[in-house]
């Protein structure tokens, strides 16, 4: 089967679910690297790796989903619960601009006490006060919560967010796109079904927005679940063409109830396999993000040789994974150095993958 897959990849032919499952389960790890890089070079022939200067902020940690994998959420009235006003969020955005951020990725808990106008006003104020910052706001479950609190249809919610100035949404809330897994990892079902996530991204693409697709693996999913997830993403991209990138990361087990069932984390080899298989399988999504953040800097650099062409963001602030006991930070200079050390040319990008500036491939060349 590996020879058949080699032939397909070299000719740009799509692999099947069965072939994807073989790569995920049985193919030697080092055989995946050249296969993934062949797809990477076909879709991104430039010898560069991109990154964005960004930060991840949160407007509320109050949430009624109670996901078993999450250490971030607080229940109403619980110590440490917060919901920031728009003015308070503008103070945080001002700090992000001082740090040079061109993107703010903003997500929060599912808080039924927040009215819909808060979300549109937040986008509108961000656009007005910080026109140099791209608002990359609100995951699919948050958008579904907006339909609940507003009584509006999904298309109407998207249209009003678009009118306020929102042009892209992150892929959070996907976890694994099978309802069996979602039921197991969200203690109060449903946080959101697979259909909900797909419907939100389809509506966003239809409404003129772009989005990322994500996957959080390494908990209760099977290999078949992973391939089903990739298949759903690939099918939706065939339909809409709205995904800019695919971003997988592994579950972190500290400080959350799911850790009682998941005895260990996935590890670097599984991550490299996931990056490579994602790159080969998702032949219609231009970019796959190799993460220095979620998997560690050494693993992130190696992943650039397993099909990743993007190094994510600088992520100056981040709270969700930090609450799960995982802390990792970088600087702009270190991000550039890591990409250079991997043998690529660093390039700063926007959220929508427009190149802002390209750096010399090495200090010696500079």
PyMOL commands that set and color helices and strands:
alter all, ss='L'
color gray80, all
select helices_A, chain A and resi 2-11+17-25+29-43+86-98+116-129+140-150+154-164+179-185+194-206+223-240+257-260+268-281+292-295+297-303+320-323+332-341
alter helices_A, ss='H'
color red, helices_A
select strands_A, chain A and resi 48-52+54-58+103-107+134-137+168-169+210-217+243-250+287-288+310-313+345-349+355-358
alter strands_A, ss='S'
color yellow, strands_A
deselect
rebuild
show_as cartoon
